[in-house]
Amino acid sequence: MLGLPFRAVAPEVDESRHASEQPEALVTRLACDKARAVAAREPGALVLAADTTVVLRGRVFEKPADAAEAVDMLRRLQGRKHQVLTAVAVAQDGRLEHALDVTDVTFRKLSDATIEEYVATGEPLDKAGAYAIQEEGDPYLTVVEGSVSNVIGLPMESLAKAFAWLSK
């Protein structure tokens, strides 16, 4: 979207949630751990990392393990306001900055058939909360309060905050 050249490098980070870790702390820790891990292997590189999760009344919805879990997640989320949390972290040569973005999203009430048809597209299987709004999931949302780019994948507002330290 920004037209910047980039290279994707997979971090080697354990993404397990720590006992009693709050969702905000979870995504922030994971984004920072990912940025540090890649920056350590890529001296001098400017590294951007992120982590996203979906939260409904304190319950964390990460990527579904399979289609059945995706259907269950969507049944729980439909008709309810929930939050999409994304932390971004920028690292370079031992420096690290991070920002957190929280967006409220509400789904329409969906029939079981609609949920199953959507899951059958395969789109929800690699997404936190089992949905994406930039593809098939768009027509199912009624309200987005906050950053739409956060829900799509990478919150541009928080990314700008994390990059701001470069100009200092």
PyMOL commands that set and color helices and strands:
alter all, ss='L'
color gray80, all
select helices_A, chain A and resi 23-41+67-77+112-120+123-126+128-130+138-140+148-152+156-167
alter helices_A, ss='H'
color red, helices_A
select strands_A, chain A and resi 47-56+59-61+81-92+95-107+141-145
alter strands_A, ss='S'
color yellow, strands_A
deselect
rebuild
show_as cartoon
